[in-house]
């Protein structure tokens, strides 16, 4: 592909990403993979270059652009070398005409920028959400230890006891240590959130929103494979990925439970009042993960944010019915919005005055309300809110 053809390919992909964002369609990475699966002629350098153009344009635009061309023209305003590739030759984009729509730069849609500002995320902290994330791994303590494990590349030790950092794109999933279950890909912030939960050997732990089980595996390692660990979720596809991951990791204490949406307590009826710890890794807006999924800023709406906060309240109330007296809930969202963090804890404590919040003890983090916030600018992690609640 010529440089101009790469720009045109990026424009076509951006059209698909924009349409998917408006209609809650497939994520950008899946659309890119499908695009090149249908164009086998594109080499690895072409794929990397086009992918970089697509994500650079997404990061540049605040509001949802009118079109892929408008998004790319907006990016071209900051890069003269990109502008000259609009030459109309071969498979390249048509020349630029005066007055054409050009997407304006910005962090996110205006309403969302205001929400972030209300939550104290402004300036460099806001801009850092559009950076590029490194690749973090967790050494699986059930099979190895960070200090003694030799890997094909040397990683940077981080604050979490088994965390190592590598440059983005490091092919750790090709390493023997990954295939042997000695390492798992997990953001440092996610590892710290699990550390705050404080799962102990011999406890009964319920991971209420387990998904594909990344945090479940971390909990199993903290418990040293001793105790009972139930991973539940309403998404069959995601939950089905946990069993092979658990087998590879040697996490033998994990049981899975598929629940029907809006009937979670029915499925969990045998577990009421049994848990020492309930982890609520609640579905949320994902504002803390924009470094990895920048188009997520275009998918969020005020109505959808309200649905997330309502669901988070429901999950906290369910968790409170699963715990023993004196036990705890670890509430986690990968969001930097107070509406999905400190506000939810305040609302829960008003509904449940017998419960108390305990400030998580972590090597990194900034107090936010009655919890801790992690963010890319201050801590080099994805954005997270973490709170610990304890019953009377």
C-alpha positions in Angstrom: 0.0 0.0 0.0 1.2 3.5 -0.8 1.2 6.1 2.0 -1.9 7.7 0.4 -3.7 4.4 0.2 -3.0 3.8 3.9 -4.7 7.2 4.6 -7.7 6.2 2.5 -7.9 2.8 4.3 -7.9 4.6 7.7 -10.7 6.9 6.5 -12.8 3.9 5.5 -12.2 2.2 8.9 -13.0 5.4 10.7 -16.4 5.5 8.9 -17.1 2.1 10.3 -15.9 3.0 13.8 -18.0 6.1 13.9 -21.1 4.2 12.7 -20.4 1.4 15.3 -20.1 4.0 18.1 -23.5 5.5 17.1 -25.2 2.1 16.9 -23.4 0.3 19.7 -21.7 -1.9 17.2 -18.4 -3.8 17.3 -15.3 -2.2 18.9 -12.6 -0.6 16.8 -10.0 -3.4 17.2 -12.5 -6.0 15.9 -13.5 -3.8 13.0 -9.8 -3.3 12.1 -9.1 -7.1 12.3 -12.1 -7.8 10.0 -11.1 -5.1 7.5 -7.6 -6.6 7.0 -8.9 -10.2 7.0 -10.8 -9.2 3.9 -7.6 -7.6 2.4 -4.9 -10.2 2.6 -2.7 -8.2 0.3 -1.9 -5.7 3.0 1.4 -6.4 4.7 2.2 -6.2 8.4 3.7 -2.7 8.0 0.5 -1.5 6.2 -1.7 -2.9 9.0 0.4 -1.2 11.7 0.4 2.1 9.8 -3.3 2.1 9.2 -4.1 1.1 12.7 -1.9 3.9 14.0 -3.7 6.4 11.8 -7.1 5.3 12.9 -6.3 5.5 16.6 -4.5 8.8 16.3 -7.6 10.3 14.6 -9.9 8.9 17.3 -7.6 10.3 20.1 -7.5 13.7 18.3 -11.3 14.1 18.0 -13.5 15.2 20.9 -17.0 15.0 19.6 -18.1 12.2 17.3 -16.9 13.3 13.8 -19.2 13.8 10.9 -17.2 11.2 8.9 -14.0 9.3 8.7 -12.7 11.9 6.2 -13.6 14.7 8.6 -11.7 12.9 11.4 -8.6 12.4 9.3 -8.7 16.0 8.0 -8.8 17.1 11.7 -5.7 15.1 12.4 -4.0 16.4 9.2 -4.3 20.0 10.6 -1.6 19.0 13.1 0.6 17.1 10.6 1.6 18.7 7.3 3.1 15.5 6.1 -0.4 13.9 6.4 -2.1 16.7 4.5 0.0 16.2 1.3 -1.2 12.5 1.1 -4.6 13.8 0.2 -3.6 13.8 -3.5 -6.3 11.8 -5.2 -3.8 9.6 -6.9 -4.3 5.8 -7.2 -6.1 4.6 -4.1 -5.4 7.7 -2.1 -8.0 10.2 -0.7 -9.3 13.0 -2.9 -7.6 16.4 -2.6 -8.7 18.7 0.2 -11.2 21.3 -0.7 -11.6 24.6 1.1 -14.5 24.6 3.5 -14.6 20.8 4.0 -15.8 19.6 7.4 -12.8 19.0 9.7 -13.3 17.4 13.1 -12.2 19.6 16.0 -9.6 18.4 18.5 -10.7 17.5 22.0 -10.6 15.0 24.8 -14.2 13.8 24.6 -17.7 15.1 23.9 -18.3 18.3 25.8 -20.8 16.9 28.2 -18.3 14.2 29.2 -15.5 16.6 29.6 -17.7 18.5 32.0 -18.4 15.3 33.9 -14.7 14.6 34.2 -14.0 18.1 35.4 -16.7 17.8 38.1 -14.8 14.7 39.2 -11.5 16.5 39.4 -10.1 15.2 36.1 -8.8 18.2 34.3 -5.6 19.4 32.5 -2.8 16.9 32.2 -4.9 14.3 34.1 -7.6 14.5 31.4 -5.2 14.5 28.5 -3.4 11.5 29.8 -6.5 9.4 29.2 -5.7 9.6 25.5 -2.2 8.4 25.8 -0.9 4.9 24.9 -0.9 2.2 27.6 2.1 0.0 28.2 1.7 -3.8 28.7 1.6 -5.0 32.3 1.7 -8.6 33.4 1.1 -10.4 36.7 3.4 -13.2 37.6 1.1 -16.0 38.8 2.2 -16.7 42.4 0.6 -20.2 42.2 3.4 -21.2 39.8 6.2 -18.7 40.0 7.6 -15.6 41.7 8.6 -12.3 40.2 12.0 -12.3 41.7 13.0 -15.7 40.4 11.2 -15.9 37.1 13.4 -15.5 34.0 11.5 -14.1 30.9 12.6 -13.6 27.3 12.6 -9.8 28.0 13.4 -7.9 31.1 10.3 -6.1 32.6 10.1 -3.2 34.9 9.1 -4.1 38.5 6.0 -2.2 39.6 4.4 -1.5 43.0 2.1 -4.5 43.0 4.1 -7.4 44.3 4.0 -9.6 41.2 3.6 -6.8 38.5 6.0 -6.3 35.6 5.8 -3.7 32.8 6.8 -4.0 29.2 6.4 -1.8 26.1 3.1 -1.9 24.3 3.0 -4.6 21.7 5.3 -6.9 23.5 4.3 -10.4 22.4 4.1 -12.0 25.8 1.3 -14.4 24.7 3.9 -16.1 22.5 6.2 -16.8 25.5 6.4 -20.3 27.0 5.8 -18.7 30.4 2.4 -17.5 29.3 1.4 -20.8 27.8 2.5 -22.5 31.0 0.3 -20.2 33.1 3.2 -18.5 34.9 2.2 -15.0 33.7 -1.1 -13.3 32.9 -1.7 -10.0 31.1 -3.3 -7.6 33.7 -3.0 -3.8 34.0 -1.1 -2.6 37.1 -4.2 -0.7 38.3 -6.3 -3.9 38.1 -3.6 -5.8 40.1 -3.7 -3.0 42.8 -7.4 -3.2 43.0 -7.2 -6.9 43.7 -4.6 -6.3 46.3 -6.9 -3.9 48.0 -9.6 -6.6 48.2 -7.3 -8.5 50.5 -8.5 -12.1 49.7 -6.9 -14.5 52.1 -6.3 -18.3 52.1 -9.3 -20.2 53.4 -11.9 -17.5 52.8 -15.1 -17.8 50.9 -14.9 -15.3 48.1 -17.5 -14.4 45.4 -16.5 -12.5 42.3 -19.9 -11.1 41.4 -19.1 -9.8 37.9 -16.3 -12.1 36.9 -16.4 -11.7 33.2 -13.5 -13.6 31.6 -11.9 -13.9 35.0 -8.9 -11.7 35.0 -9.4 -10.6 38.6 -10.7 -14.0 39.6 -7.4 -15.5 38.7 -5.6 -12.8 40.8 -7.9 -13.6 43.7 -7.1 -17.3 43.5 -3.4 -16.5 43.6 -3.8 -14.3 46.7 -5.8 -17.2 48.3 -3.0 -19.6 47.5 -5.6 -22.0 46.1 -7.1 -22.4 49.6 -10.7 -21.7 50.3 -13.7 -21.3 48.0 -13.9 -18.9 45.1 -17.1 -18.5 43.1 -17.0 -16.6 39.8 -20.4 -15.5 38.6 -21.6 -13.5 35.7 -24.6 -13.0 33.3 -22.5 -13.1 30.1 -22.1 -16.7 29.0 -19.5 -15.9 26.3 -17.2 -14.1 28.7 -17.6 -16.5 31.6 -16.9 -19.5 29.3 -13.3 -18.2 28.8 -12.5 -18.6 32.5 -12.3 -22.4 32.7 -9.3 -22.8 30.3 -7.6 -19.8 31.8 -8.0 -21.2 35.3 -6.7 -24.6 34.2 -3.6 -23.0 32.6 -3.0 -21.0 35.8 -3.5 -23.9 38.1 -6.3 -22.2 40.0 -8.2 -25.2 41.2 -10.5 -23.5 43.7 -12.6 -21.6 41.2 -16.2 -22.5 40.5 -18.3 -20.7 37.9 -22.0 -19.7 38.0 -23.9 -18.3 35.1 -26.8 -16.1 36.2 -29.8 -14.7 34.4 -29.9 -10.9 34.2 -32.2 -9.3 36.9 -32.4 -12.7 38.6 -28.9 -12.8 40.2 -30.1 -13.4 43.7 -32.1 -16.4 42.6 -29.0 -18.0 41.2 -27.0 -17.1 44.3 -29.7 -18.1 46.8 -27.5 -20.9 48.2 -24.7 -18.4 48.9 -26.6 -15.8 50.9 -24.7 -14.8 54.0 -21.8 -17.1 53.2 -19.0 -14.8 51.9 -16.1 -13.3 53.7 -15.5 -11.1 50.6 -17.6 -10.1 47.6 -15.8 -8.5 44.7 -18.0 -6.1 42.7 -16.0 -5.3 39.6 -19.0 -3.5 38.3 -19.9 -2.7 34.6 -19.2 0.9 34.0 -18.5 3.6 31.4 -14.8 2.6 31.1 -13.5 6.1 31.2 -10.4 4.8 32.8 -9.6 2.5 29.8 -9.6 5.1 27.0 -5.8 4.6 26.5 -6.8 1.1 25.2 -10.2 1.8 23.8 -10.3 5.5 22.8 -13.5 5.2 20.8 -15.4 4.4 24.1 -15.7 8.1 24.6 -18.0 8.3 21.6 -20.2 5.4 22.9 -21.2 6.9 26.2 -24.3 8.9 26.6 -26.0 10.5 29.7 -28.7 7.9 29.6 -26.2 5.0 29.4 -24.2 6.5 32.3 -27.4 6.5 34.3 -28.0 2.9 33.5 -24.5 2.0 34.7 -24.9 3.8 38.0 -28.3 2.2 38.6 -26.7 -1.2 37.9 -23.8 -0.5 40.2 -26.3 0.3 43.1 -28.1 -3.0 42.4 -24.9 -5.0 42.4 -23.8 -3.5 45.7 -27.2 -4.3 47.3 -26.9 -7.9 46.0 -23.3 -8.1 47.4 -24.5 -7.0 50.8 -26.9 -10.0 51.0 -24.1 -12.4 50.2 -21.8 -11.4 53.0 -21.3 -12.7 56.6 -21.6 -10.3 59.5 -18.3 -8.4 59.7 -17.3 -9.3 56.2 -16.5 -7.0 53.3 -17.3 -5.8 49.8 -14.6 -4.6 47.4 -16.2 -2.2 44.9 -14.2 -1.5 41.7 -14.9 0.5 38.6 -12.6 1.3 35.7 -14.0 4.8 35.7 -12.8 8.2 36.8 -16.3 9.7 37.1 -17.5 10.3 40.7 -20.9 9.1 39.6 -19.4 5.6 39.2 -17.1 5.9 42.2 -17.4 7.9 45.4 -21.1 8.8 44.8 -22.0 5.1 44.6 -20.3 4.5 48.0 -22.1 7.4 49.6 -25.4 6.3 48.3 -24.8 2.7 49.5 -23.9 3.9 53.0 -27.1 6.0 53.2 -29.1 2.9 52.3 -27.1 0.7 54.6 -26.1 2.6 57.8 -24.8 -0.5 59.5 -22.0 -0.7 56.9 -18.8 1.4 57.0 -16.2 2.3 54.4 -12.5 1.5 55.1 -9.8 3.4 53.2 -7.9 0.8 51.1 -4.2 0.4 51.9 -2.3 0.6 48.6 1.2 1.7 47.6 -0.3 3.9 45.0 -3.5 5.9 44.7 -5.2 9.2 45.6 -8.0 9.4 48.2 -11.3 10.2 46.5 -14.3 10.3 48.8 -14.3 7.1 50.8 -12.2 5.2 48.4 -9.0 5.4 46.3 -8.5 6.6 42.7 -5.8 5.4 40.3 -5.2 7.2 37.0 -2.8 7.3 34.1 -1.2 10.7 34.8 -0.5 10.3 38.5 0.1 6.6 38.8 0.7 5.2 35.3 -2.2 2.8 35.5 -5.6 2.6 33.8 -8.2 4.7 35.7 -9.8 2.9 38.6 -11.9 3.7 41.7 -11.6 1.2 44.6 -13.5 1.2 47.8 -13.8 -1.3 50.7 -17.0 -1.7 52.6 -17.4 -3.7 55.9 -20.6 -4.8 57.5 -21.3 -4.6 61.2 
